[in-house]
Every structure is written in C-alpha cells, then in structure tokens.
Amino acid sequence: MQRYYVGQWENDQMNGYGTLYFSETRYYEGEFYRNQRCGWGRMHYDNGDVYEGDWFNNQRHGSGRLLTIRGDCYNGHWFEDKKHGYGQYYFKKQNRMCTGLWSDDFCKSSECTQLLNKEHHTFASEKSMTTSALEKSSSIRH
C-alpha cells in the first residue's frame, strides 16, 4: 500500500484535520500543520498499539496516552517522541500502576501500587509494605 492522505490542504501542504495512511494498519488521524503531525491526533501502529494526544513536528510531544496491544497503558507527558515528565504506567498483566517521573523514555522514580483482592501493596524505592484495605485510601495520591 502506498502512503496517502485524506483531509484538508493549504498551499499544497497537509494543513488542518486529516488522516495519513502509512499502511492498512498504520495511520494517523488528527491535526496537521505544514505537512507535519501537529496538535491533537491519534496514531494507530502496525503492532496494534494506539497513541492519542499532543503532537509537535511529527513527534509525540505534550500530554498523551499510549494503549498497547497487551492492555498496558501509559498516560502522561511526552517530549520529542519519548515519555518525559510526570506519568502513570498501568501494567495489565500484573494489575499494577506505577506513577512517577520519566526521562528519555525511562522511569527515573516511581511509586507502584498493586491491588490484590483486599490487600494493597506499595512498592517504593525497592522496598515494599502491605497495608490493610482501610489504610489504602491514605496511601493513594489524587
């Protein structure tokens, strides 16, 4: 399949809202500015992952959410196509949420929370502690 675009044009450039198809399963729908993904948009990847959020200069940049085919989800800040700043990563298989600071696509510091039946486990700085279900509301930050 050849790459093609359906949407708004200005001065022979993709500009405004449209959809850019890279393949049958890989495409971007959202805002364009001077032939670049810029503004809000949703990218569907060949592997089934989907990113929706802010774009700048054809890169994920600003606030956005990445949903993986496995059911994992990162929701947070992006800088030049990498996770950067505050974010939350949900690991579906482990039913665990890690909240913290990211830099250059790596989590630098986080607190991970896992709910297992009536127990609440908090893993911070490689240490763990178990609290009762009554105490869990005090350890969760809003």
C-alpha positions in Angstrom: 0.0 0.0 0.0 1.3 3.4 -0.9 1.2 6.2 1.6 -1.7 8.6 1.1 -3.5 11.5 2.8 -7.2 12.4 3.0 -8.0 15.8 4.6 -7.5 19.5 4.5 -4.9 21.2 2.4 -3.4 24.6 2.3 -0.7 25.8 -0.2 -0.2 22.1 -1.4 0.5 21.0 2.2 -1.4 18.9 4.7 -2.8 21.5 6.9 -5.8 21.2 9.3 -7.6 17.9 10.0 -6.9 14.8 8.1 -5.9 11.1 8.0 -2.5 10.0 6.8 -2.2 6.3 5.9 1.2 4.6 6.0 -0.2 1.1 5.6 -3.5 -0.7 6.1 -2.9 -0.9 9.9 -0.7 2.1 10.5 -2.3 5.5 10.2 -2.6 8.9 11.9 -5.8 10.9 12.2 -5.7 14.4 13.6 -4.3 17.8 13.1 -1.5 18.8 10.7 0.4 22.0 10.2 2.7 22.4 7.2 2.8 18.7 6.3 3.6 17.7 9.9 1.6 16.0 12.6 1.0 18.9 15.0 -1.8 19.4 17.5 -4.1 16.7 18.8 -4.1 13.3 17.0 -4.4 9.6 17.2 -1.8 7.2 15.8 -2.6 3.5 15.1 0.6 1.4 14.8 1.1 -1.8 12.9 1.5 -3.8 16.1 -1.9 -2.7 17.4 -0.8 0.0 19.8 -2.6 3.3 19.8 -1.3 6.7 20.9 -3.7 9.6 21.3 -2.6 13.1 22.4 -0.5 16.0 21.5 2.0 16.1 18.6 4.7 18.6 17.5 7.0 18.3 14.5 5.7 14.7 13.7 6.6 13.5 17.3 4.5 12.7 20.4 5.0 15.9 22.4 2.9 17.2 25.3 0.2 15.2 27.0 -0.8 11.8 25.7 -1.8 8.3 26.3 -0.3 5.1 24.7 -2.5 2.0 24.8 -0.6 -1.2 24.0 -2.0 -4.3 22.4 -1.3 -6.2 25.7 -3.6 -3.8 27.5 -0.9 -1.8 29.2 -1.3 2.0 29.2 1.0 5.0 29.7 -0.8 8.3 30.4 1.4 11.3 30.9 3.9 13.8 29.3 6.0 13.3 26.2 9.0 15.1 24.9 10.4 14.6 21.4 8.6 11.2 21.0 9.7 9.8 24.4 8.0 9.6 27.8 9.3 12.5 29.8 8.0 14.2 32.9 5.1 13.1 35.1 3.3 9.9 34.0 1.4 6.8 35.0 2.0 3.4 33.6 -0.6 0.6 34.1 0.7 -3.0 33.7 -2.4 -5.0 32.9 -0.9 -8.5 33.4 0.4 -7.6 36.9 -2.6 -5.3 37.6 -0.1 -2.7 38.8 0.1 1.1 38.4 3.4 3.0 38.5 3.3 6.7 39.0 6.3 8.9 38.8 8.9 10.9 36.7 10.1 9.8 33.3 13.1 10.9 31.4 14.2 9.8 27.9 11.6 7.0 27.8 12.7 5.5 31.2 11.1 5.8 34.6 13.5 7.5 36.9 11.5 7.4 40.1 8.1 6.0 40.8 5.7 4.5 43.3 3.9 1.4 42.2 0.6 0.2 43.5 -0.9 -3.2 43.1 -4.4 -4.3 44.2 -4.7 -7.9 45.1 -8.1 -8.9 46.4 -8.4 -6.9 49.7 -4.7 -6.2 50.2 -2.9 -3.1 48.9 0.8 -3.3 48.2 3.0 -0.2 47.7 6.5 -0.7 46.2 8.7 2.4 46.6 12.5 2.7 46.3 12.7 -1.2 46.0 11.0 -1.6 49.4 7.5 -3.0 49.9 4.9 -2.8 52.6 1.5 -4.2 52.9 -1.4 -2.1 54.3 -4.9 -3.1 55.1 -7.8 -2.2 52.8 -8.8 0.5 55.3 -5.4 2.1 55.1 -5.2 2.1 51.3 -7.1 5.3 50.8 -4.5 7.2 52.7 -1.6 5.9 50.6 -3.2 6.7 47.2 -2.5 10.2 45.9 -5.1 12.1 43.9 
